[in-house]
Amino acid sequence: MRRINILMMTLLCMCCIFGGTTVLANTGVLAKITTQTFFWEGEKTELPAYSINGNNYVKLRDIAEVFGVEIEYDAETNSVHMGTESAETIIGGEAFAREDFSLDANPDIFNDIYTRDAYNAMRQSIVDIEKITENTDEGGYNAKYEYAHFVDGSFSFESSGKTITAMQSVVSCIRGYYTFSFGYEPTVTNLYEYPGYRICMPQVHRHFSPANVATESFVLGIKELDARDKVREIAKYISDRIVYKDADVAGINDVFTSEKPVNGICGTYADAFVYLCQRAGLPCVAVQDDTHAWNEVYVDGVWYATDISYYDIARTDAALFPISFIRKDKNIAKTQFAKELLVPSSTK
């Protein structure tokens, strides 16, 4: 194996770290432009390289970028500074969001538990969901993103806060392709002062990677359809893959990767519908009463109570866009808050 010189000799600092040419000035040394393969945590990366006397030299700046290390050249001292400053975040008791998103929401959804501060923090994460999820770590945290936050004053290390508990319930009904968790930045050093401090961290549900791959062509195929036709196609796609049976109930990965229909209950249909609606860009929530689960999906300015398990039997638009729906949501406050997070002012 050829030797890879990663730490540059002084001769190459200005040339290779900060641009350079193929000829090193005043040395007569020729540098042939090549490439060098690197694997970082199993992921292949090709970097530009410079072959000199049989050795491959790589720009220190390129290496630093792969490893996520900051690098800066100080011309006055002719020195290179590498590494990141130790981050430390001191939090206070006030909420923060880029803007007051709650001003656009139905004011009836707010109270002492379902607060405007929590709404603002969660709404900002939903608005920025693609920006956040393109660079999250295994814990769902994006170190390059400035999260909004809220503080639940009722929370302590001995008991769960009412607002945090309510918000965890809210995100449970919009969990699908994306999942949402609550936590705080790893750099926070004084959480003991404000234990109810929380940020909302969305991430692409890594567990569903097999389903993500299996449904990719379907999602692309309905991309140009209008919202109503997307709902119809999603309903048919799901119903062709599930048999209503309360035994050996399948999960999302099984639903979308199995070669034959799998067993499922009403919740199986509802979960699969949220998952595909998120992938298709349709606002959707999961809803339930004491014995049944269904969805509400936003189409043409209206939230429809869409029952995919019933559609599997009837195969009619009446199950997708009903004029009326006989079942009653057992936690309407949670559902209304979730719908307002997805589409502000849609429940007025």
Order of alpha helices (4+ residues) and beta strands (2+ residues): beta-beta-beta-beta-beta-beta-alpha-beta-beta-alpha-alpha-beta-alpha-beta-beta-alpha-alpha-alpha-beta-alpha-beta-alpha-beta-beta-beta-alpha-alpha
